[in-house]
Amino acid sequence: MKLFKSLLIAPATLGLLAPMAATASEVTISDFTTEEQLAITNSRVDGLEARLNNIEAGSFSETTSASFSVDFGVGAVDGMGTTTTDPNGTEAVAAVYGFQIDLTTSFTGEDSLDISLDSGNATSTGPLGELDLNGPSTADALVVDGVSYSFPIGDKISAFVGAQGTDGSSAFTVACTYGGPSNTLDDCGNVQSGFNAMSGSSLGASYAFTDEFSMAVGYAGNGVTATKGLMTSEGLDAVGINASYMTDTYGLSATYSSVETAHAKGLDTYSDSSFAINGYFSPEGFPSISVGYEFTDIGGAAVTVDEKTSFFVGLQFDEVGPGSAGLAVGTQGSITEGSDEALMYEAYYSYPVNDGMTITPLLYAKEKTSSTDEDETGVMVKTSFSF
């Protein structure tokens, strides 16, 4: 019975669908042309593009770029933390990481607003402190490590203003081609004149007399809190001036700075005046050599020693197989007059695995000034990713 009903219903259904299909065909052909269909399609596409543009404009600026970097470090140090009661010190293998986000925005095409966000678990005094992976926080928290704005003034002047984590010497040019990974020797002997102790606001400018010769000035102050101000007696300030002459083959720079330091009683401030000279020579077919020397006059009426010095010598081999290598020796910071000279020696090899990954083994040795302490030797590898 069901089959019989289906046979009756099927022809009737086809009879109803046939005129409907014909009508639909007639409507499609007669009521619409190709131009009208294209106009409808284009209007819909334009509407979608407008919505997407509104979403993009509200979420991220088209003039802002972001770069990311991740560093992994693994290694061990023999002799770190040695004392008379613990002659062996810390020798365990350690592993640390560092992560950084750099945001750059331009409003005119010539200026740059830069923000740096750092995270990691390394410390400067830890066993892998020489890899310089320590950021402003070691609690695995993403922290603002730098905020600055740079802009041109005319054709020859470039200026910057830093609100946080920007050195007052950011506009300075130091004549050094050595690019070692260690934290101690990466300043090429220019220790005090970099305003390293200041961590507040900063500003500076540079003037390019020619493509090779330029001069720069800088200021840094720690007037971050309400109890201290910039350029006041309550806060500490630093000022400096730098001159450099740079070519592809050789370069020379001179830097002077005056950095205020707190008096022992906390009542007055005194200034440490430093003068640093750096230079490099890069002959074709030979490794480049970089040297640096700094002299500091220690201020303050209560000090018994009034000067300290630092020096650095580094060789850079730009083409050693697929990578580059370096050898360097220098003082561990500034050595106070009359103290034993504590030197650091290092050797490294930097191998680019690809455009975004670089592996850098580092071997170094630090002299200890105490006869009871063992010299420190470190072996470590840093793997860097950039994307």
C-alpha positions as CSV (number, residue, x, y, z in Angstrom):
1,M,0.0,0.0,0.0
2,K,2.9,2.4,0.9
3,L,4.5,1.7,-2.5
4,F,1.3,2.4,-4.3
5,K,0.8,5.8,-2.5
6,S,4.4,6.7,-3.3
7,L,3.9,6.0,-7.0
8,L,0.9,8.3,-7.0
9,I,2.5,11.1,-5.1
10,A,5.8,11.2,-7.1
11,P,4.2,12.4,-10.5
12,A,2.2,15.0,-8.6
13,T,5.2,16.4,-6.9
14,L,7.2,16.6,-10.1
15,G,4.3,18.4,-11.7
16,L,4.4,21.0,-9.0
17,L,8.2,21.5,-9.1
18,A,8.5,21.9,-12.9
19,P,6.7,25.2,-13.2
20,M,8.4,26.5,-10.0
21,A,11.8,25.7,-11.6
22,A,10.9,27.4,-14.8
23,T,9.7,30.4,-12.9
24,A,12.9,30.6,-11.0
25,S,14.9,30.3,-14.1
26,E,13.0,33.1,-15.8
27,V,13.4,35.3,-12.8
28,T,17.2,34.7,-12.7
29,I,17.7,35.5,-16.3
30,S,15.3,38.3,-16.8
31,D,15.5,40.2,-13.5
32,F,19.2,40.2,-12.9
33,T,22.2,41.2,-15.2
34,T,25.9,40.6,-14.7
35,E,26.6,44.2,-13.8
36,E,23.9,44.2,-11.1
37,Q,25.3,41.0,-9.6
38,L,28.9,42.4,-9.5
39,A,27.6,45.6,-7.9
40,I,25.9,43.6,-5.1
41,T,29.0,41.5,-4.6
42,N,31.3,44.5,-4.5
43,S,29.1,46.3,-2.0
44,R,29.2,43.3,0.3
45,V,33.0,42.9,0.1
46,D,33.4,46.6,0.8
47,G,31.3,46.3,3.9
48,L,33.3,43.4,5.2
49,E,36.6,45.3,4.6
50,A,35.3,48.3,6.5
51,R,34.4,46.1,9.4
52,L,37.8,44.4,9.4
53,N,39.5,47.8,9.2
54,N,37.6,49.0,12.2
55,I,38.5,45.9,14.2
56,E,42.3,46.2,13.3
57,A,42.4,50.0,14.0
58,G,40.9,49.4,17.5
59,S,43.2,46.4,18.4
60,F,46.7,47.2,17.1
61,S,48.3,50.2,15.4
62,E,49.6,49.5,11.9
63,T,52.7,51.6,12.7
64,T,53.7,49.4,15.7
65,S,56.0,46.4,15.4
66,A,56.9,43.8,18.0
67,S,60.0,41.6,18.3
68,F,60.4,38.7,20.7
69,S,63.5,37.0,22.1
70,V,64.0,33.9,24.3
71,D,67.3,32.9,25.8
72,F,68.1,29.6,27.5
73,G,71.3,29.2,29.5
74,V,72.9,26.0,31.0
75,G,76.3,25.6,32.6
76,A,78.3,25.4,35.8
77,V,80.8,27.5,37.7
78,D,83.7,26.0,39.7
79,G,84.8,28.2,42.6
80,M,81.8,30.5,42.9
81,G,81.1,31.5,46.5
82,T,84.2,29.9,47.9
83,T,85.0,30.7,51.6
84,T,87.3,29.4,54.2
85,T,84.5,27.2,55.6
86,D,83.3,26.1,52.1
87,P,86.4,25.8,49.8
88,N,84.4,24.2,47.0
89,G,81.7,26.7,46.7
90,T,78.8,26.2,44.2
91,E,79.6,23.7,41.4
92,A,76.1,22.4,40.5
93,V,74.8,22.6,36.9
94,A,72.2,25.3,36.6
95,A,69.7,26.3,33.9
96,V,68.0,29.6,33.5
97,Y,65.9,31.5,30.9
98,G,65.1,35.0,29.8
99,F,62.2,36.4,27.7
100,Q,61.9,39.8,26.2
101,I,59.3,41.7,24.2
102,D,60.2,44.9,22.4
103,L,57.5,47.2,21.1
104,T,58.3,50.0,18.7
105,T,55.8,52.6,17.4
106,S,56.5,55.5,15.0
107,F,54.1,58.4,14.6
108,T,55.9,60.4,12.0
109,G,58.1,57.8,10.3
110,E,61.3,59.3,11.9
111,D,60.5,59.1,15.6
112,S,60.3,55.9,17.8
113,L,58.4,55.1,21.0
114,D,60.1,52.0,22.5
115,I,58.9,49.8,25.3
116,S,60.7,46.7,26.6
117,L,59.1,44.0,28.6
118,D,61.3,41.4,30.4
119,S,60.8,38.2,32.3
120,G,63.0,35.4,33.5
121,N,64.4,33.5,36.5
122,A,68.2,34.4,36.4
123,T,70.1,36.6,38.8
124,S,73.2,38.7,38.3
125,T,74.9,37.0,41.3
126,G,73.8,33.4,40.4
127,P,75.9,30.7,38.8
128,L,74.9,31.8,35.3
129,G,75.0,35.6,36.0
130,E,77.6,36.1,33.3
131,L,75.1,35.3,30.6
132,D,73.3,38.5,31.5
133,L,69.8,37.0,31.3
134,N,68.7,38.7,34.6
135,G,65.9,41.2,34.1
136,P,64.2,43.6,36.5
137,S,62.5,40.7,38.2
138,T,63.4,37.1,38.9
139,A,59.9,35.9,39.8
140,D,58.9,34.8,36.3
141,A,56.9,38.0,36.0
142,L,56.7,40.1,32.9
143,V,58.0,43.5,34.0
144,V,58.4,46.8,32.1
145,D,62.2,47.2,31.8
146,G,62.4,50.3,29.5
147,V,60.3,53.1,28.2
148,S,61.8,55.7,25.9
149,Y,60.9,58.1,23.0
150,S,63.5,59.2,20.4
151,F,63.0,61.8,17.8
152,P,65.0,64.0,15.3
153,I,65.4,67.7,15.7
154,G,66.4,68.9,12.2
155,D,68.8,67.0,10.0
156,K,71.7,66.5,12.4
157,I,70.3,66.3,16.0
158,S,68.7,63.2,17.5
159,A,67.2,63.3,21.0
160,F,65.6,60.9,23.4
161,V,63.6,60.9,26.7
162,G,63.5,57.9,28.9
163,A,60.9,57.3,31.6
164,Q,62.2,54.0,33.0
165,G,65.2,51.7,32.5
166,T,66.9,53.8,29.9
167,D,70.5,54.8,30.5
168,G,71.4,58.4,30.3
169,S,74.3,57.4,28.0
170,S,71.9,55.9,25.4
171,A,72.9,58.5,22.8
172,F,76.6,57.8,23.4
173,T,78.7,56.0,20.8
174,V,81.5,53.8,22.3
175,A,84.2,52.7,19.9
176,C,84.2,48.9,20.4
177,T,83.5,46.1,17.9
178,Y,83.8,43.3,20.5
179,G,80.5,41.4,21.0
180,G,81.1,39.0,23.8
181,P,78.2,37.5,25.8
182,S,79.5,38.0,29.3
183,N,78.1,40.6,31.6
184,T,81.4,41.7,33.1
185,L,83.3,42.5,29.8
186,D,80.4,43.6,27.6
187,D,81.0,47.3,28.4
188,C,84.5,47.3,26.9
189,G,86.1,48.9,29.9
190,N,83.6,51.8,29.9
191,V,82.3,51.0,33.4
192,Q,81.3,54.2,35.3
193,S,80.6,56.5,32.4
194,G,77.5,54.5,31.4
195,F,75.4,55.8,34.3
196,N,74.8,52.1,35.2
197,A,73.8,53.0,38.8
198,M,70.9,55.3,37.7
199,S,67.5,53.7,37.3
200,G,65.0,56.5,36.8
201,S,64.4,59.2,34.2
202,S,66.9,60.1,31.5
203,L,67.3,62.4,28.5
204,G,70.0,63.1,25.9
205,A,70.8,64.2,22.4
206,S,73.5,63.6,19.8
207,Y,74.7,65.9,17.0
208,A,76.2,64.4,13.8
209,F,78.8,66.8,12.4
210,T,79.7,64.3,9.6
211,D,78.9,60.7,8.9
212,E,81.9,59.7,11.0
213,F,82.2,62.4,13.8
214,S,79.4,63.0,16.4
215,M,79.0,64.3,19.9
216,A,76.4,63.5,22.5
217,V,75.2,64.6,26.0
218,G,73.1,62.7,28.5
219,Y,71.4,63.0,31.9
220,A,70.0,60.5,34.3
221,G,68.3,60.9,37.7
222,N,66.6,58.6,40.2
223,G,63.8,61.0,41.1
224,V,61.1,58.3,40.6
225,T,59.5,58.6,44.1
226,A,57.7,61.6,45.5
227,T,60.4,62.1,48.2
228,K,63.1,62.6,45.6
229,G,63.2,64.9,42.5
230,L,65.2,65.3,39.4
231,M,68.1,67.8,39.7
232,T,67.4,68.3,43.4
233,S,69.6,67.9,46.5
234,E,67.4,65.0,47.6
235,G,68.0,62.9,44.5
236,L,71.1,61.6,42.8
237,D,71.9,62.8,39.3
238,A,74.4,62.0,36.6
239,V,75.5,63.9,33.5
240,G,78.0,63.1,30.7
241,I,79.4,64.0,27.4
242,N,80.7,61.8,24.6
243,A,82.6,62.3,21.3
244,S,83.3,59.6,18.7
245,Y,84.9,59.2,15.3
246,M,83.9,56.0,13.6
247,T,84.9,54.4,10.2
248,D,84.7,50.9,8.8
249,T,88.4,50.3,9.6
250,Y,89.0,52.2,12.9
251,G,87.2,54.2,15.6
252,L,87.9,56.3,18.6
253,S,85.6,57.6,21.4
254,A,86.1,59.6,24.6
255,T,83.5,59.8,27.4
256,Y,83.3,62.0,30.5
257,S,80.7,61.6,33.2
258,S,79.9,63.0,36.7
259,V,77.8,60.6,38.8
260,E,76.5,61.7,42.2
261,T,76.9,59.1,45.0
262,A,75.4,59.1,48.5
263,H,77.7,60.0,51.4
264,A,78.1,57.4,54.1
265,K,76.1,59.4,56.6
266,G,73.3,60.1,54.0
267,L,73.6,63.8,54.6
268,D,75.5,65.0,51.5
269,T,76.2,63.8,48.0
270,Y,79.5,63.7,46.2
271,S,80.3,63.1,42.6
272,D,82.5,60.5,41.0
273,S,84.2,61.9,37.9
274,S,85.1,59.4,35.2
275,F,86.9,59.7,31.9
276,A,87.0,56.7,29.5
277,I,88.7,56.3,26.1
278,N,87.9,53.5,23.7
279,G,89.2,52.5,20.3
280,Y,89.1,49.7,17.7
281,F,91.0,48.7,14.6
282,S,89.6,46.3,12.0
283,P,92.1,45.5,9.3
284,E,90.8,43.5,6.3
285,G,91.6,39.8,6.6
286,F,92.6,40.0,10.3
287,P,90.6,40.0,13.6
288,S,89.5,43.3,14.9
289,I,91.0,44.6,18.2
290,S,89.1,46.7,20.7
291,V,90.6,48.4,23.8
292,G,89.3,50.5,26.6
293,Y,90.6,52.3,29.6
294,E,88.7,54.3,32.3
295,F,89.9,56.5,35.2
296,T,87.6,57.5,38.0
297,D,88.2,60.2,40.6
298,I,86.2,59.2,43.7
299,G,84.5,62.1,45.3
300,G,83.7,62.7,49.0
301,A,85.6,64.1,52.0
302,A,85.4,60.8,53.9
303,V,87.1,58.6,51.4
304,T,90.7,57.4,52.0
305,V,91.3,56.3,48.4
306,D,90.5,58.7,45.7
307,E,90.8,56.9,42.4
308,K,90.0,53.6,40.6
309,T,90.6,52.3,37.1
310,S,89.5,49.7,34.6
311,F,90.7,48.4,31.3
312,F,89.7,46.0,28.5
313,V,91.3,44.3,25.5
314,G,89.2,42.1,23.1
315,L,89.8,40.3,19.8
316,Q,86.9,39.6,17.4
317,F,87.1,37.0,14.7
318,D,84.1,37.6,12.5
319,E,84.5,34.6,10.2
320,V,85.5,31.4,11.9
321,G,83.7,28.6,10.1
322,P,80.0,29.4,10.0
323,G,80.2,31.7,13.0
324,S,82.3,34.2,14.9
325,A,84.6,34.0,17.9
326,G,86.2,36.2,20.5
327,L,88.9,36.4,23.1
328,A,89.0,39.1,25.8
329,V,90.6,40.1,29.1
330,G,89.7,42.9,31.4
331,T,89.2,44.0,35.0
332,Q,86.2,42.9,37.0
333,G,84.6,46.4,37.1
334,S,86.7,49.2,38.5
335,I,89.7,48.4,40.7
336,T,90.2,50.8,43.6
337,E,93.7,52.2,44.0
338,G,95.8,50.0,46.3
339,S,93.6,46.9,45.8
340,D,94.7,43.7,44.1
341,E,93.9,43.7,40.4
342,A,91.1,41.1,39.7
343,L,91.1,40.2,36.0
344,M,88.6,38.1,33.9
345,Y,89.5,36.1,30.8
346,E,86.9,34.8,28.4
347,A,86.6,32.9,25.1
348,Y,83.4,32.4,23.1
349,Y,82.1,31.1,19.8
350,S,78.7,32.3,18.4
351,Y,77.1,29.9,15.8
352,P,74.0,31.0,13.9
353,V,71.9,27.8,13.4
354,N,69.4,29.7,11.2
355,D,68.0,33.2,11.0
356,G,66.2,33.0,14.3
357,M,68.5,30.8,16.4
358,T,72.0,31.3,17.7
359,I,74.1,29.0,20.0
360,T,77.0,30.6,22.0
361,P,79.3,28.6,24.2
362,L,81.3,30.6,26.7
363,L,84.4,29.8,28.8
364,Y,85.7,32.2,31.3
365,A,88.0,32.5,34.4
366,K,87.9,35.1,37.1
367,E,90.8,35.8,39.5
368,K,90.0,36.1,43.2
369,T,91.8,38.7,45.2
370,S,91.8,36.8,48.5
371,S,94.5,34.1,48.9
372,T,92.0,31.8,50.6
373,D,89.5,31.9,47.7
374,E,89.8,29.7,44.6
375,D,89.7,31.3,41.2
376,E,86.3,31.0,39.5
377,T,85.9,29.1,36.2
378,G,82.7,28.9,34.3
379,V,81.5,26.8,31.3
380,M,78.1,27.6,29.9
381,V,76.0,27.7,26.7
382,K,73.4,30.3,25.7
383,T,70.8,29.5,23.1
384,S,69.1,32.5,21.7
385,F,65.8,32.6,19.7
386,S,64.5,35.8,18.0
387,F,61.2,36.1,16.2
